[in-house]
């Protein structure tokens, strides 16, 4: 039995289905928002949108007790909050890190869709890029 079966056994089917639908939409838009961080005119908007996406994932995964997803979303949300407070441009290193994060969340989307266990977090994702030195 995989993660989707576990969720459906513990929560109302409509809640699980709605989570998966919203999660899928957020995953689909995440990569575009991350790539837009390389465009100075789009940075603030993209950071704000990404922050909302990860905040929503954190909240929903916490409610559904998807602990790995909740912890990583919280970790990324904190990093994005730091980026939001900074006036410096976003580095390519940060963009690459966020793209790797996006890949992890996409992998979890596949795990849910295929009713598998959630894949383990690649620990390299837990090493923050240098958020202080923000030069391209």
C-alpha positions in Angstrom: 0.0 0.0 0.0 1.4 3.4 -1.0 1.0 7.0 0.1 -2.2 7.6 -1.8 -3.9 4.5 -0.3 -2.7 5.6 3.2 -4.2 9.0 2.7 -7.5 7.7 1.4 -7.7 5.3 4.4 -7.1 8.2 6.8 -8.9 11.1 5.2 -12.0 11.8 3.2 -11.5 10.9 -0.5 -12.5 14.5 -1.6 -9.8 16.0 0.6 -7.1 13.7 -0.8 -8.3 14.3 -4.4 -8.4 18.1 -3.9 -4.9 18.0 -2.4 -3.5 16.1 -5.3 -5.2 18.3 -7.9 -3.9 21.5 -6.2 -0.5 19.9 -5.6 -0.2 19.0 -9.3 -1.1 22.5 -10.4 1.6 24.0 -8.1 4.2 21.5 -9.3 3.4 22.4 -12.9 3.9 26.1 -12.3 6.9 25.9 -9.9 9.6 25.4 -12.6 8.5 28.5 -14.6 8.5 30.6 -11.4 12.0 29.4 -10.6 13.3 30.2 -14.0 11.7 33.6 -13.9 13.9 34.4 -10.9 16.7 34.9 -13.4 14.8 37.9 -14.9 15.3 41.0 -12.7 11.9 42.4 -13.5 10.2 39.1 -12.4 12.2 38.4 -9.3 10.0 39.9 -6.6 6.8 38.5 -8.1 8.3 35.0 -8.6 9.7 34.9 -5.0 6.4 35.9 -3.6 4.5 33.3 -5.7 7.0 30.6 -4.9 6.7 31.5 -1.2 2.9 31.0 -1.4 3.3 27.7 -3.2 5.6 26.3 -0.6 3.5 27.7 2.2 0.4 26.0 0.8 2.3 22.7 0.3 3.6 23.0 3.9 0.2 23.6 5.3 -1.6 20.8 3.3 1.2 18.3 3.8 1.2 19.0 7.5 -2.5 18.5 7.8 -2.2 15.2 5.8 0.8 14.1 7.9 3.1 13.8 4.9 6.1 14.5 7.1 8.9 14.5 4.6 7.0 16.8 2.3 6.1 19.1 5.2 9.6 19.3 6.5 11.1 20.1 3.0 8.4 22.6 2.2 9.0 24.4 5.5 12.8 24.4 4.9 12.3 26.0 1.5 9.7 28.4 2.7 12.3 29.7 5.3 14.9 30.1 2.6 12.4 32.0 0.4 11.5 34.3 3.3 15.2 35.1 3.5 15.3 35.8 -0.2 12.2 38.0 0.0 13.9 40.1 2.7 17.1 40.6 0.6 17.5 43.3 -2.0 20.2 41.4 -3.9 19.7 39.6 -7.2 19.2 35.8 -7.1 22.3 33.7 -8.0 22.3 30.9 -10.5 23.3 28.6 -7.6 20.1 29.5 -5.8 18.0 28.9 -9.0 19.7 25.6 -9.6 19.0 24.6 -6.0 15.4 25.5 -6.3 15.1 23.5 -9.6 16.5 20.5 -7.7 13.9 21.1 -5.0 11.2 21.3 -7.7 12.4 17.9 -9.1 12.0 16.4 -5.6 8.4 17.6 -5.3 7.7 16.4 -8.8 9.1 13.0 -7.8 6.7 13.0 -4.9 3.8 13.8 -7.3 4.7 10.7 -9.2 4.9 8.7 -6.0 1.4 9.8 -5.0 0.0 9.2 -8.5 1.6 5.7 -8.7 0.5 5.0 -5.0 4.1 4.3 -4.0 5.8 5.3 -0.7 7.3 8.9 -0.8 10.8 8.8 -2.1 13.5 9.8 0.4 14.8 13.3 0.4 18.1 13.7 -1.4 20.2 15.2 1.5 22.1 17.5 -0.9 18.9 19.5 -1.1 19.3 20.3 2.6 22.4 22.3 1.9 21.3 25.9 1.3 23.1 27.9 -1.4 24.8 31.0 -0.3 21.9 33.3 0.1 24.0 36.2 1.3 26.2 36.6 -1.7 23.7 37.3 -4.4 25.6 38.2 -7.5 25.1 36.7 -10.9 
